[in-house]
Amino acid sequence: MYKVVKGDISNKYYILIRDAIGLSAFTTTGAIIAYNADVSFFGIIILATLTGVGGGVISDLLLGKVPSVLRDDFYASCSIIGSIGFYISMVLTSDLTVASIVCSLLVLMFRIVAILYDWKLPKFQ
């Protein structure tokens, strides 16, 4: 996927960790906009995921790569988990700031763990 110099894996993580931060920020932004538009639980998940994944898709297309969301990479799942955390936090606390922080941290945490442990989605034969 990424060209890594022998013995140096920092190039791979340099790009992927920054992409994880972007995924986290855009997912949270999408969740906030969906919540302010007074959409349903599923609307928040869909809008947050589409907003989060959209930036990565555009980046991958500009780099001439197959978008992560179209491969077996654990990418969009992180946005879904974060947006569910956003909704649950809003129900429990009714505080947009807390819900935003929970969403951001969940997406970032799951994406970084997925990168470090090379999590993949199951393939159906």
C-alpha positions in Angstrom: 0.0 0.0 0.0 2.6 2.6 1.0 6.3 2.4 0.1 8.3 1.8 3.3 12.0 2.1 3.4 13.7 -1.0 4.9 13.8 -0.6 8.7 11.7 2.6 8.6 8.0 2.3 9.2 7.6 5.9 10.2 6.6 6.9 6.6 3.6 4.7 6.7 2.5 5.9 10.2 3.2 9.5 9.3 0.5 9.4 6.6 -2.0 7.1 8.3 -2.0 8.8 11.7 -2.7 12.1 10.1 -5.5 10.5 8.1 -7.0 9.1 11.3 -7.0 12.7 12.8 -8.8 13.9 9.7 -11.3 11.1 9.9 -12.0 11.9 13.5 -12.5 15.6 12.9 -14.7 15.2 9.9 -16.8 12.4 11.5 -17.4 14.7 14.5 -18.3 17.6 12.3 -20.8 15.5 10.5 -22.3 14.3 13.7 -22.7 17.8 15.0 -24.3 19.0 11.9 -26.7 16.1 11.8 -27.6 16.6 15.5 -28.2 20.3 14.9 -30.4 19.5 11.9 -32.5 17.3 14.3 -32.2 14.1 12.4 -32.7 10.6 13.8 -30.2 8.2 15.3 -29.6 6.6 11.9 -29.3 10.0 10.2 -26.6 11.0 12.6 -24.6 7.8 11.9 -25.1 8.1 8.1 -24.2 11.8 7.9 -21.2 11.5 10.2 -19.8 8.5 8.4 -20.3 10.0 4.9 -18.7 13.2 6.0 -15.8 11.5 7.7 -15.1 9.0 4.9 -15.5 11.6 2.2 -12.3 13.3 2.9 -10.3 10.1 2.8 -11.9 9.0 -0.5 -11.0 12.3 -2.1 -7.5 12.1 -0.8 -7.0 8.6 -2.0 -8.5 9.4 -5.5 -6.1 12.4 -5.8 -3.2 10.1 -4.9 -4.3 7.6 -7.5 -5.1 4.9 -5.0 -8.2 2.7 -4.4 -10.1 4.4 -1.5 -9.7 2.8 1.9 -13.4 2.5 2.3 -13.6 0.3 -0.8 -11.0 -2.2 0.5 -11.2 -4.4 3.6 -9.6 -1.7 5.7 -11.2 -1.0 9.1 -12.0 2.6 8.2 -15.7 3.5 7.9 -16.4 1.3 10.9 -14.4 3.7 13.1 -16.7 6.5 12.0 -19.8 4.4 12.7 -18.5 3.6 16.2 -17.7 7.2 16.9 -21.1 8.5 15.7 -22.8 5.9 17.9 -20.7 7.2 20.8 -21.8 10.7 19.9 -25.5 9.8 20.0 -25.2 7.9 23.3 -23.3 10.8 24.9 -25.9 13.3 23.7 -28.7 11.1 25.3 -26.8 10.7 28.5 -25.4 14.2 29.0 -27.2 16.5 26.6 -23.8 18.3 26.3 -22.6 18.9 22.7 -19.0 19.5 23.8 -18.8 16.2 25.7 -20.4 14.3 22.9 -18.0 15.8 20.4 -15.0 14.9 22.4 -16.3 11.3 22.9 -16.9 11.0 19.1 -13.5 12.4 18.3 -11.6 10.2 20.7 -13.5 7.0 19.8 -12.8 7.4 16.1 -9.2 8.3 16.6 -8.6 5.5 19.1 -10.2 2.8 17.0 -8.5 4.0 13.8 -5.1 4.1 15.5 -5.5 0.6 17.0 -6.8 -0.7 13.6 -3.6 0.7 12.0 -1.2 -0.6 14.6 -2.8 -4.1 14.7 -3.7 -4.2 11.0 -7.4 -4.8 11.5 -9.3 -5.9 8.4 -12.9 -6.4 7.8 -14.0 -10.0 6.9 -14.2 -11.0 3.3 -17.1 -12.9 2.0 -16.4 -15.6 -0.6 
